[in-house]
């Protein structure tokens, strides 16, 4: 019979597992460590107190910190197919007559590109990349004024905030750099965070997050919303089932942009 692991050994094994898998179920950890559920839960609580992980329904996710904002062209290359499908599905949530806020970022750019060209809608955005590609899309759109942010190809600053203060939207669709139960939705820069928080403040309807599976458990520098402010998450089919369960517990509707074609 093998000797039981001491707490430090168990916690090291848990960290190693999370480093590889990013997410862990309590039942799997119990089996791996040959420990009771109560013991594993205590270890997870200790690791969470150190900022190493975040406990979720039935397990934990690794806390992944994003310190610097990646260049826009670098982000374009990350999970492009998932972002395309998420953008298409998120755009389908926009109805005729809507006034919509959409922020910057590569996923938000996909949302803008998939809006129906004959839609009777109005979009306000700080997303310079999308506006440059749209040309004449058929629907009304406004690029909010402000200071150009070269790393993200976006607009921010006092002028942007003042202009957003003149508008009420009935939907906001946001790309984020991280989403977590404990830390909510986060972005790397304060400039973007200020703009997005203003968008949320001026929205009288649904707050929709469009984010691929890799954003789950990531914590960036500035919070834009806590998890309970989110109404819907549009993600892809690589999002872990434990994330779906946790989001459901918080009454967040999760819509999955599947890679599998739907048969007629």
PLY file of the C-alpha trace (Angstrom):
ply
format ascii 1.0
element vertex 264
property float x
property float y
property float z
element edge 263
property int vertex1
property int vertex2
end_header
0.00 0.00 0.00
1.48 3.36 -1.04
2.10 6.05 1.52
-0.46 8.91 1.45
0.81 12.15 -0.03
1.35 15.09 2.28
-0.52 18.37 1.48
2.47 19.99 -0.26
2.84 16.99 -2.56
-0.87 16.90 -3.40
-0.92 20.61 -4.19
2.16 20.29 -6.40
0.50 17.44 -8.33
-2.68 19.51 -8.74
-0.67 22.44 -10.11
1.17 20.15 -12.53
-2.14 18.71 -13.74
-3.64 22.16 -14.27
-0.55 23.41 -16.08
-1.10 20.66 -18.65
-4.91 20.58 -18.81
-5.90 24.11 -17.61
-9.03 22.60 -16.06
-9.62 19.76 -13.59
-12.58 17.92 -12.12
-12.60 17.14 -8.42
-13.41 13.49 -9.13
-10.37 13.12 -11.40
-8.11 14.75 -8.82
-9.41 12.43 -6.10
-8.55 9.43 -8.25
-5.13 10.79 -9.22
-4.18 11.65 -5.62
-5.95 8.71 -3.99
-7.55 11.25 -1.64
-11.07 12.00 -0.42
-13.23 14.69 -1.96
-13.05 16.72 1.28
-9.23 16.60 1.19
-9.06 17.68 -2.44
-11.50 20.51 -1.80
-9.29 21.79 1.03
-6.28 21.68 -1.30
-8.21 23.58 -3.98
-9.28 26.19 -1.42
-5.63 26.65 -0.36
-4.43 26.96 -3.96
-7.21 29.43 -4.73
-6.16 31.56 -1.74
-2.69 31.77 -3.32
-4.15 32.92 -6.65
-3.03 29.77 -8.48
-6.48 28.54 -9.50
-10.14 29.38 -9.39
-12.61 26.85 -8.07
-15.60 26.08 -10.26
-18.59 23.79 -10.09
-17.08 20.33 -9.58
-13.45 21.31 -10.01
-11.04 24.15 -10.78
-9.43 26.11 -13.59
-5.91 27.46 -13.77
-5.61 31.20 -13.26
-3.93 32.43 -16.42
-2.69 36.01 -16.27
-2.50 38.19 -19.38
-0.07 40.98 -18.53
0.44 42.76 -21.86
-1.98 43.43 -24.67
-0.92 41.46 -27.76
-0.61 43.35 -31.03
-3.78 43.19 -33.12
-2.09 41.29 -35.97
-0.80 38.72 -33.47
-4.30 38.16 -32.09
-5.79 37.73 -35.57
-3.77 34.51 -35.93
-5.12 32.97 -32.70
-8.12 30.62 -33.12
-9.35 32.27 -36.35
-11.90 29.57 -37.24
-13.49 29.65 -33.77
-13.68 33.45 -33.90
-15.28 33.36 -37.34
-18.01 30.97 -36.19
-18.56 32.89 -32.96
-18.82 36.15 -34.89
-21.41 34.68 -37.24
-23.54 33.32 -34.40
-23.28 36.50 -32.32
-24.27 38.64 -35.31
-27.41 36.53 -35.74
-28.59 37.75 -32.31
-29.00 41.29 -33.69
-32.59 42.09 -34.71
-33.98 44.75 -37.03
-34.41 48.00 -35.18
-31.59 47.32 -32.70
-29.07 49.92 -31.60
-25.91 47.98 -30.76
-22.58 48.74 -29.13
-19.67 46.59 -30.34
-16.13 47.03 -29.05
-12.69 46.42 -30.51
-10.82 43.14 -30.88
-10.57 40.34 -33.39
-13.72 38.47 -32.32
-15.76 41.68 -32.26
-14.46 42.39 -35.77
-15.93 39.08 -36.91
-19.29 40.02 -35.38
-19.37 43.24 -37.37
-18.42 41.49 -40.59
-21.28 38.98 -40.25
-24.09 41.45 -39.66
-26.64 41.19 -42.50
-26.03 43.93 -45.03
-29.73 44.71 -45.34
-30.26 45.02 -41.58
-32.23 47.98 -40.30
-29.90 48.54 -37.36
-27.45 51.09 -35.99
-24.03 50.15 -34.65
-21.72 52.28 -32.52
-18.17 50.97 -32.28
-14.59 51.86 -31.38
-13.32 49.11 -33.69
-11.17 50.77 -36.37
-10.17 47.46 -38.02
-13.75 46.44 -38.70
-14.80 49.86 -39.98
-11.90 49.90 -42.46
-13.06 46.53 -43.85
-16.80 47.18 -43.89
-16.96 49.78 -46.63
-20.67 50.46 -47.22
-22.38 47.67 -45.26
-25.99 48.78 -45.78
-26.72 49.33 -42.10
-25.97 52.50 -40.13
-22.73 52.55 -38.19
-20.77 55.14 -36.26
-17.11 55.10 -35.32
-17.03 56.90 -31.99
-14.51 59.72 -31.83
-11.44 59.62 -29.64
-7.75 58.84 -29.46
-6.38 56.08 -31.69
-4.92 53.07 -29.85
-2.37 51.51 -32.28
-1.86 48.16 -30.48
-5.56 47.31 -30.68
-6.63 49.35 -33.74
-9.30 50.99 -31.61
-10.57 54.34 -30.34
-10.67 55.37 -26.69
-10.31 58.42 -24.45
-12.44 61.37 -23.34
-14.07 62.11 -26.71
-15.15 58.48 -27.03
-16.65 58.50 -23.53
-18.50 61.76 -24.15
-19.99 60.50 -27.42
-21.13 57.22 -25.86
-22.84 59.28 -23.17
-25.23 60.60 -25.84
-26.53 57.16 -26.87
-28.57 54.31 -25.37
-28.25 50.86 -26.93
-30.53 47.89 -26.47
-27.73 45.34 -27.02
-23.99 45.27 -26.44
-21.73 42.61 -27.94
-18.23 42.50 -26.51
-15.01 40.69 -27.21
-12.88 40.19 -24.09
-9.41 38.89 -23.27
-10.48 36.91 -20.23
-13.61 35.57 -18.58
-13.72 34.03 -15.12
-16.35 33.38 -12.47
-14.36 35.16 -9.79
-12.83 38.03 -11.77
-15.51 38.52 -14.41
-14.71 39.85 -17.87
-11.35 41.56 -18.30
-9.30 43.41 -20.91
-5.59 44.39 -20.94
-5.83 48.22 -21.00
-7.60 50.81 -18.93
-8.44 52.81 -22.07
-10.49 49.95 -23.53
-11.98 49.10 -20.14
-13.32 52.65 -19.71
-14.99 52.57 -23.12
-16.54 49.15 -22.58
-17.81 49.96 -19.09
-19.48 53.04 -20.58
-21.08 50.87 -23.27
-22.46 48.56 -20.59
-23.71 51.50 -18.52
-25.59 52.88 -21.55
-27.18 49.55 -22.53
-30.84 48.95 -21.69
-30.87 45.32 -22.82
-28.65 42.27 -23.19
-24.91 42.19 -22.50
-23.46 39.53 -24.80
-19.87 38.29 -24.54
-18.30 36.77 -27.66
-15.23 34.76 -26.64
-13.56 31.55 -27.75
-12.74 28.70 -25.36
-9.18 29.93 -24.72
-10.49 33.00 -22.86
-12.09 30.88 -20.11
-10.08 31.13 -16.90
-7.88 33.94 -18.23
-7.62 37.10 -16.11
-6.38 40.27 -17.74
-5.62 43.62 -16.09
-8.89 45.57 -16.00
-12.39 44.34 -15.20
-15.22 45.52 -17.43
-18.04 43.51 -15.85
-18.55 40.97 -13.13
-19.94 37.62 -14.18
-23.48 38.41 -13.04
-23.70 41.38 -15.42
-23.43 39.04 -18.42
-26.64 37.79 -20.04
-25.21 35.58 -22.79
-21.89 34.03 -23.78
-21.27 33.05 -27.38
-18.38 30.57 -27.55
-17.24 27.50 -29.45
-17.56 23.75 -28.92
-14.12 23.47 -27.29
-15.45 25.21 -24.18
-15.28 22.69 -21.34
-18.52 21.20 -20.03
-17.67 22.32 -16.49
-17.61 25.90 -17.76
-21.08 25.41 -19.22
-22.34 24.09 -15.87
-20.79 27.01 -13.98
-22.27 29.57 -16.36
-25.70 27.97 -16.10
-25.51 28.30 -12.31
-25.06 32.04 -12.84
-28.08 32.18 -15.19
-25.91 32.96 -18.21
-27.21 31.56 -21.48
-24.37 29.94 -23.41
-24.63 29.67 -27.19
-22.16 27.34 -28.89
-20.92 27.98 -32.42
-20.38 24.38 -33.46
-17.81 23.23 -36.00
-20.17 20.41 -37.02
-22.60 21.38 -39.80
-26.26 21.01 -38.87
-27.97 18.43 -41.10
-31.20 19.51 -42.74
0 1
1 2
2 3
3 4
4 5
5 6
6 7
7 8
8 9
9 10
10 11
11 12
12 13
13 14
14 15
15 16
16 17
17 18
18 19
19 20
20 21
21 22
22 23
23 24
24 25
25 26
26 27
27 28
28 29
29 30
30 31
31 32
32 33
33 34
34 35
35 36
36 37
37 38
38 39
39 40
40 41
41 42
42 43
43 44
44 45
45 46
46 47
47 48
48 49
49 50
50 51
51 52
52 53
53 54
54 55
55 56
56 57
57 58
58 59
59 60
60 61
61 62
62 63
63 64
64 65
65 66
66 67
67 68
68 69
69 70
70 71
71 72
72 73
73 74
74 75
75 76
76 77
77 78
78 79
79 80
80 81
81 82
82 83
83 84
84 85
85 86
86 87
87 88
88 89
89 90
90 91
91 92
92 93
93 94
94 95
95 96
96 97
97 98
98 99
99 100
100 101
101 102
102 103
103 104
104 105
105 106
106 107
107 108
108 109
109 110
110 111
111 112
112 113
113 114
114 115
115 116
116 117
117 118
118 119
119 120
120 121
121 122
122 123
123 124
124 125
125 126
126 127
127 128
128 129
129 130
130 131
131 132
132 133
133 134
134 135
135 136
136 137
137 138
138 139
139 140
140 141
141 142
142 143
143 144
144 145
145 146
146 147
147 148
148 149
149 150
150 151
151 152
152 153
153 154
154 155
155 156
156 157
157 158
158 159
159 160
160 161
161 162
162 163
163 164
164 165
165 166
166 167
167 168
168 169
169 170
170 171
171 172
172 173
173 174
174 175
175 176
176 177
177 178
178 179
179 180
180 181
181 182
182 183
183 184
184 185
185 186
186 187
187 188
188 189
189 190
190 191
191 192
192 193
193 194
194 195
195 196
196 197
197 198
198 199
199 200
200 201
201 202
202 203
203 204
204 205
205 206
206 207
207 208
208 209
209 210
210 211
211 212
212 213
213 214
214 215
215 216
216 217
217 218
218 219
219 220
220 221
221 222
222 223
223 224
224 225
225 226
226 227
227 228
228 229
229 230
230 231
231 232
232 233
233 234
234 235
235 236
236 237
237 238
238 239
239 240
240 241
241 242
242 243
243 244
244 245
245 246
246 247
247 248
248 249
249 250
250 251
251 252
252 253
253 254
254 255
255 256
256 257
257 258
258 259
259 260
260 261
261 262
262 263
